[in-house]
Amino acid sequence: MKNILVPVGSSANAISNLQYAIDLAESIQANVYVVSVFQELSKVGGLSKVNTILKEESENRLDEVVSQVNKKGVQVIAHPVKGDVLEGIGRISKQVPIDLMVLSPRSNSIKEEVYLGKTSGKLLKQTNIPILVVPEGAKFQPPKTMLMAFKNGTFENDNLLEAVRQFKQSFGTEVNVLHVETPETTEEMKNVTPNLKTIQNSYTQVEAATTFQAVIEYFQQFNPDMLCVIRRKRGFFKKLWEKNEIHKREFHTSKPLLVLPVQD
């Protein structure tokens, strides 16, 4: 894990979120890329000056946030990115191999009832990068324990487990696996590939209606420092995929949430 990406939104939590990413990067000797995305308007009708202003505002926002963190010797590279947030981050990931994206739950939203704002939810749903959703105002602490919940134990692409492996190697994180059997589970999904077995500290197989319900039921029992789930179209966020914004009444956690980008 060499490159960490931190999108900066308008929320007051941007500074603490970036500091969290820097503290993590210092521990694993990674670089931090900080971006602020701005939507460029059509240049028709003399709007080029407006676009210049939008870019300057984006640069000023980056300068404001970066100036208020302790870089701790970490290489922090800040850059404004034009276009849609997905498009912009997609371009960055093509130029720089991003190993982890650190997000604030509410990058732009100020609604107290919301756990994931529309921008953060959109990135979580539609990017193919491991994402760490950091609780608002949280300070980085090496996670002693992680609860990793999934329905399908087959991880054919070993790189998909790299983020979990990095936490285990760097911090000695204990990885407790929760393998959930649901009515949709096939015989193949009951298998666990060797690459996961080599990093798990404990294995628990349970039955539940959904992976989501199993996590809710067993979370207190494990009491992890970090929760890890899988971004499958029919996985943990099955019922939440329908929209970008996720309310706290639907799901929230006070612990860092690591989402791995496994595709169906």
C-alpha positions in Angstrom: 0.0 0.0 0.0 2.0 2.9 -1.3 -0.5 5.5 -2.5 -3.5 6.8 -0.5 -6.1 9.1 -2.1 -8.1 11.6 -0.1 -10.9 13.6 -1.8 -11.5 16.9 0.0 -15.1 18.0 0.2 -16.7 21.0 1.8 -17.3 19.5 5.2 -15.6 20.7 8.3 -14.4 17.1 8.8 -12.0 17.4 5.9 -9.0 18.4 8.0 -9.3 15.5 10.5 -10.0 13.1 7.7 -6.8 14.1 5.9 -4.8 14.0 9.2 -6.1 10.4 9.7 -4.8 9.5 6.2 -1.4 11.1 6.9 -1.0 9.3 10.2 -1.9 6.0 8.5 0.5 6.8 5.6 3.3 7.6 8.1 2.9 4.2 9.7 3.1 2.3 6.4 5.4 4.6 4.5 2.9 5.6 1.9 2.3 8.8 -0.1 -0.9 10.9 0.2 -2.7 12.4 -2.8 -5.2 15.1 -1.9 -7.8 16.2 -4.5 -10.6 18.6 -4.7 -13.0 18.0 -7.6 -14.7 20.9 -9.3 -17.3 20.8 -12.1 -16.2 22.8 -15.1 -19.0 24.7 -16.8 -19.6 24.9 -20.5 -17.3 27.4 -22.1 -20.1 28.6 -24.4 -21.3 32.0 -23.5 -18.1 33.4 -22.0 -17.9 31.2 -19.0 -14.2 30.6 -19.2 -13.6 33.2 -16.5 -16.1 31.4 -14.2 -14.2 28.2 -14.8 -11.0 29.9 -13.8 -12.7 31.1 -10.6 -14.0 27.6 -9.8 -10.5 26.2 -10.3 -9.0 28.9 -8.0 -11.6 28.1 -5.3 -10.7 24.5 -5.5 -7.0 25.3 -5.2 -7.8 27.6 -2.2 -9.8 24.9 -0.5 -6.9 22.4 -0.9 -4.4 25.0 0.5 -6.7 25.7 3.4 -7.0 22.1 4.4 -3.4 21.0 3.8 -2.1 24.0 5.7 -3.9 22.8 8.9 -2.5 19.3 9.1 0.8 17.9 10.4 2.4 16.2 7.4 4.8 14.3 9.7 7.3 13.9 6.8 4.8 12.2 4.6 4.8 13.3 0.9 1.4 15.1 0.5 0.5 16.0 -3.1 -2.5 18.3 -3.6 -4.2 18.9 -6.9 -7.6 20.2 -8.1 -9.4 17.9 -10.5 -12.0 19.0 -13.0 -15.1 17.1 -13.9 -17.5 14.7 -12.3 -16.1 13.2 -9.0 -16.1 9.7 -10.5 -14.5 10.8 -13.7 -11.9 12.8 -12.0 -10.8 10.1 -9.6 -10.9 7.6 -12.4 -8.4 9.7 -14.3 -6.1 10.0 -11.3 -6.2 6.2 -10.7 -5.0 5.7 -14.3 -2.0 7.9 -13.7 -1.2 6.8 -10.2 -1.9 3.4 -8.8 -4.2 4.1 -5.8 -4.1 1.4 -3.2 -6.6 3.0 -0.8 -9.1 5.9 -0.7 -9.8 7.5 2.6 -13.3 9.0 2.8 -15.2 11.1 5.2 -18.8 9.7 5.6 -20.2 13.1 4.7 -17.9 14.9 2.3 -20.4 17.6 1.5 -23.6 16.8 3.4 -24.5 18.6 6.6 -27.5 16.4 7.4 -27.1 14.9 10.8 -29.3 12.0 10.0 -27.1 10.9 7.2 -24.2 8.3 7.6 -23.0 8.4 4.0 -23.6 11.5 2.0 -24.3 11.4 -1.7 -20.7 12.0 -2.8 -19.1 9.5 -0.4 -21.8 7.0 -1.2 -21.4 7.4 -4.9 -17.6 6.8 -4.6 -18.1 3.8 -2.4 -20.6 2.2 -4.8 -19.0 3.0 -8.1 -15.2 3.0 -7.8 -13.1 -0.1 -7.9 -10.6 1.0 -5.2 -10.4 -0.2 -1.6 -12.1 2.5 0.5 -11.7 3.3 4.2 -14.6 5.3 5.6 -13.3 7.1 8.6 -15.7 8.3 11.4 -16.0 12.0 11.7 -13.3 13.5 13.8 -11.5 10.2 14.4 -7.8 10.0 15.1 -5.8 7.2 13.7 -5.1 4.3 16.0 -3.6 1.1 14.7 -6.5 -1.4 14.7 -5.9 -4.3 17.0 -8.9 -6.3 15.7 -10.8 -6.4 12.4 -14.1 -8.1 11.7 -14.2 -9.2 8.1 -17.7 -10.2 7.0 -18.6 -11.8 3.6 -21.0 -14.3 2.0 -18.7 -15.6 -0.7 -15.4 -17.0 0.5 -13.8 -17.2 -2.9 -11.2 -14.5 -3.5 -9.7 -15.5 -6.8 -7.8 -12.2 -7.2 -5.3 -12.2 -4.4 -4.8 -8.4 -4.8 -8.3 -7.8 -3.5 -7.1 -8.8 0.0 -4.0 -6.6 -0.1 -5.5 -3.9 2.1 -6.4 -6.4 4.8 -3.0 -8.0 4.5 -1.3 -4.6 4.9 -3.1 -3.9 8.2 -2.2 -7.3 9.5 1.5 -7.0 8.5 1.9 -3.4 9.6 0.0 -3.4 12.9 -0.5 -7.0 13.8 -4.2 -6.6 13.3 -6.2 -9.7 14.3 -8.5 -10.6 11.4 -11.7 -12.3 12.6 -13.6 -13.7 9.7 -17.4 -13.9 9.7 -18.6 -16.2 6.8 -22.3 -15.7 6.4 -24.5 -18.4 4.8 -27.7 -17.0 3.4 -30.6 -18.5 1.4 -28.7 -17.4 -1.7 -25.5 -19.2 -0.8 -24.2 -21.8 -3.2 -21.9 -24.7 -2.5 -19.0 -22.8 -4.2 -19.6 -19.8 -2.0 -19.1 -21.9 1.1 -15.5 -22.5 0.2 -12.7 -20.3 1.6 -9.7 -19.7 -0.7 -6.2 -20.4 0.8 -5.2 -16.7 0.4 -7.8 -15.7 3.0 -7.0 -18.6 5.3 -3.4 -17.4 5.6 -4.4 -14.0 7.0 -7.4 -14.9 9.2 -7.0 -15.4 13.0 -10.4 -16.8 13.6 -13.2 -18.2 11.5 -16.9 -18.2 12.3 -19.6 -19.5 10.1 -23.1 -18.3 10.7 -26.5 -18.4 9.1 -28.5 -15.2 8.5 -30.9 -13.7 6.0 -28.2 -11.3 4.8 -24.6 -10.5 5.5 -25.8 -7.1 6.7 -28.0 -8.7 9.4 -25.2 -11.0 10.5 -22.9 -8.0 11.0 -25.5 -6.3 13.1 -26.1 -9.4 15.2 -22.4 -10.3 15.8 -20.7 -6.9 15.9 -20.9 -6.5 19.6 -19.7 -10.0 20.2 -16.4 -9.3 18.3 -16.2 -5.6 19.2 -13.7 -4.9 16.4 -11.6 -1.8 16.0 -12.3 -1.9 12.2 -15.1 -3.4 10.1 -14.3 -4.9 6.7 -17.0 -5.8 4.2 -17.0 -6.7 0.5 -18.4 -4.5 -2.3 -20.4 -7.1 -4.2 -23.5 -6.0 -6.1 -25.3 -8.7 -4.1 -23.3 -8.3 -0.9 -23.3 -6.3 2.3 -24.9 -3.2 0.8 -27.4 -5.0 -1.3 -30.4 -3.1 0.1 -28.4 0.2 0.2 -27.2 0.1 -3.4 -30.4 1.7 -4.6 -29.3 5.2 -3.6 -26.1 7.0 -2.9 -27.2 8.6 0.4 -27.4 6.2 3.4 -29.2 7.3 6.5 -28.0 6.4 10.0 -31.3 4.6 10.7 -30.3 2.2 7.8 -26.7 1.7 8.8 -23.9 3.4 10.6 -20.8 2.5 12.6 -18.5 4.5 14.9 -15.6 2.4 13.7 -13.6 2.7 10.5 -15.2 0.8 7.7 -13.0 -0.9 5.1 -14.8 -1.8 1.9 -13.0 -4.1 -0.5 -13.8 -3.8 -4.3 -14.7 -7.4 -5.1 -16.9 -7.5 -8.3 -19.5 -10.2 -9.1 
